[in-house]
Amino acid sequence: MGSCAAPSAKGDDKFITTDYLQQCLVLSLAMPDEPVLRKCWRDWMLEKLAQGDELDNSPTGTLVRYAADGIWLSELTEGITMSADHRRALVDSLNKMTLPA
């Protein structure tokens, strides 16, 4: 599969490629059976949270992060189960919870 790039969600000039997403997918599927990989991910996540702001570490930040992870995991394991409009509405709602008006 070729690589295409999409802008990152942060609004910066970085891009996320399909190849990168496929690598994340493989790593995610391996984690339940790989304690060392799971520990590396946990340590990385804790480091990122320590660098985060008040919102990142608040209940709202946690809710949004888990919801976004759930959308991604659902698409990964179940395929597309909601319309593009419904998904966009969910993402818009999550963005409103975290981005300045």
C-alpha positions in Angstrom: 0.0 0.0 0.0 1.3 3.4 -0.9 1.9 6.2 1.5 -0.3 9.3 1.6 -0.1 12.1 4.1 -2.8 13.8 6.1 -2.3 16.9 8.3 -1.8 16.3 11.9 -4.7 17.2 14.2 -2.5 19.7 16.0 -2.8 22.2 13.2 0.9 22.4 12.7 2.9 21.7 9.6 3.5 18.0 10.4 1.8 15.2 8.5 0.8 11.7 9.4 1.3 9.0 6.7 -0.7 5.9 6.1 2.5 3.9 6.5 2.9 5.4 10.0 -0.7 4.6 10.9 -0.2 1.0 9.7 2.9 0.7 11.9 0.8 2.0 14.9 -1.9 -0.5 14.0 0.6 -3.4 14.1 2.1 -2.3 17.4 -1.3 -1.8 18.9 -2.4 -5.3 18.0 0.9 -6.7 19.5 0.7 -4.9 22.8 -1.7 -7.2 24.7 0.8 -10.1 24.3 4.0 -8.2 24.7 4.6 -6.9 28.2 7.9 -5.1 27.2 6.1 -3.2 24.4 3.2 -2.4 26.7 5.7 -1.0 29.3 7.4 1.1 26.6 4.1 2.5 25.5 3.0 3.2 29.1 6.3 5.0 29.9 6.0 7.1 26.7 2.4 8.0 27.5 3.2 9.0 31.1 6.1 11.1 29.8 3.8 12.9 27.4 1.2 13.5 30.1 3.8 14.9 32.4 4.6 17.4 29.6 0.9 18.2 29.2 -1.0 21.1 30.4 -3.8 21.2 33.0 -6.4 20.2 30.4 -4.3 17.2 29.3 -4.3 15.8 32.9 -7.9 16.8 33.8 -10.9 14.5 33.8 -12.1 16.2 30.6 -8.7 15.6 28.9 -8.8 12.0 29.9 -12.4 11.6 28.7 -11.5 13.1 25.3 -8.3 11.0 24.9 -10.2 7.8 25.8 -13.1 8.7 23.5 -10.7 9.4 20.6 -8.8 6.2 21.3 -12.2 4.4 21.3 -13.1 5.8 17.9 -9.8 4.7 16.5 -9.9 1.3 18.1 -13.4 0.7 16.9 -12.5 1.5 13.3 -9.4 -0.7 13.6 -11.2 -3.8 15.0 -14.7 -3.4 13.6 -14.2 -1.4 10.4 -16.4 1.6 9.6 -19.6 1.3 11.7 -20.8 4.8 11.6 -21.5 7.3 8.9 -18.9 10.0 8.0 -21.3 12.6 9.3 -21.7 10.9 12.6 -18.0 10.4 13.1 -17.3 14.1 12.2 -20.0 15.2 14.7 -18.2 13.1 17.4 -14.8 14.5 16.6 -16.3 18.0 16.5 -17.8 17.5 19.9 -14.5 16.3 21.3 -12.7 19.2 19.8 -15.2 21.7 21.4 -14.3 20.1 24.7 -10.6 20.9 24.3 -10.0 23.7 21.9 -10.5 27.4 22.6 -13.6 28.9 21.1 
